[in-house]
Amino acid sequence: MIHFAWPWALLLLPLPYLVRCLAPPALAAEEAALWVPRLSRFDVARHQQSRRARSRVAMLLAILCWLLLVLACARPQWLGAPLELPVSGRDLLLAVDISGSMQTEDFELHGQQVDRLTALKQIADPFIARRSGDRIGLILFGDQAYVQTPLTFDRTMVTQLLDEAAIGLAGKQTAIGDAIGLALKRTAEGEAHKRVLILLTDGANTAGQLAPLKAAELAAQQGLKIYTIGIGADEMQVRSFFFSQTVNPSADLDEKTLRSIAEQTGGRYFRAHDSAELEQIYQLLDQLEPAVRARELYRPVTDLFVWPLGLALAGAVILLLRDALAALRRRA
């Protein structure tokens, strides 16, 4: 649709008429009638009629130029279709453990036994897709932590890079404290009440330079809320050549530390023994940290004033050339 940025400029349209009405009249000599004593001189009258016709055309052209000039002053604009912009929601970081223990196959998906990281990916993908309005980031950690995806509104890219994560890329051990410290660096410029870290691990802190509880203390001071998720089954059947035995594959999970990290930062600790529980945790996180639903719309604006302005200038040039040619004819 067409919109005028300065519609008040249209009030200038009657200005030439007001000037004509208020200005003093022209000299009588300039409006004197032409007396023709003989009929044989009607060729002069015809010349005068042609001159008056050209004068009327020039007047109409001048009026048109004025209309176009005022129209350009009103700044006509074309408003495009509304576009939805990403809104400023939370800075939500996922810190995912890819240490060697994540290859333990104690989770089940679609009737098949899978390792913990595979189950985590399958269940985390829909969660990421639902976080419309949030900036999502991804941290992977093993012996050390590194940023796989910086904070971004591109949820598709975060999902893709999470799916490409492989066990052992960052080493076989677990640096929980370093993962929290890296999250603090990546969210340092965000608003305190909008920064959230979801940390998923199946073990205890066995590597890194920063202790998990010290990292949690720093996170609490800087307003980073941490939700911790401990994953892994409590029982698992291990088969040997002659018999099978029941073992606890989550014996190394440090639930006490994970719970303390969450409590210090205002978050919560969750325990996921299987895929169903992990999915329920993600749904609960959607309720605890709901995505921003308000939309922000933007309409692209294209200025159109150059067209009437260009036509007005072209008309003015035509009038100037006409007057110049008339002056040359009179001199000739």
GILIN-V738538 format. One line per field, one symbol per residue. phi: phi as a letter, one per 20 degrees, with the letter a starting at -180 (. if undefined). burial: b if it has 16 or more other C-alpha atoms within 10 Angstrom, else e. A space follows every 50 residues. Layout:
BEGIN
phi=???
burial=???
END
This chain:
BEGIN
phi=.ecdfcfffffegeggfffffeffffffffdffeedfcffefffffffff ffffffffffffffffgffffffflfcdefffdedfeeeeedddddfcff ffefeddcclncfcffffffffefgffffeefneedccddbbfbdbeebf gbeefffffffffefcfnfdoeecdfffffffffffdfeefgeddccddd bcbcfcbnddfgfffffffffemeecddcedpfecbededfdbccecdfd fefeffffffgfffdnebdccdebffffffffffffffcfffdfdddcdf ddfdffffffffffffffffffffffffffff
burial=eebbeeeeeeeebeeeeeeeeeeeeeeeeeeeeeeeeeeeeeeeeeeeee eeeeeeebeebbbebbbbbbbbbbbbbeeeeeeeebbbbbbbbbbbbbbb bbbbbbbbeeeeebbbbbbbbbbbbebbeebbbbbbbbbbbbbbbbbbbe bebbbeebbeebbebbbbebbbbbbbbbbbbbbbebbeeeebebbbbbbb bbbbbebbebbbbebbebbbebbbbbbbbbbbbeebeeeeeeeeeeeebb eebebebbbbbbbbbebbbbbbbbbeebbebbeebeeeebbeeeeeeeee eebbbeebbebbbebbeebeeeeeeeeeeeee
END
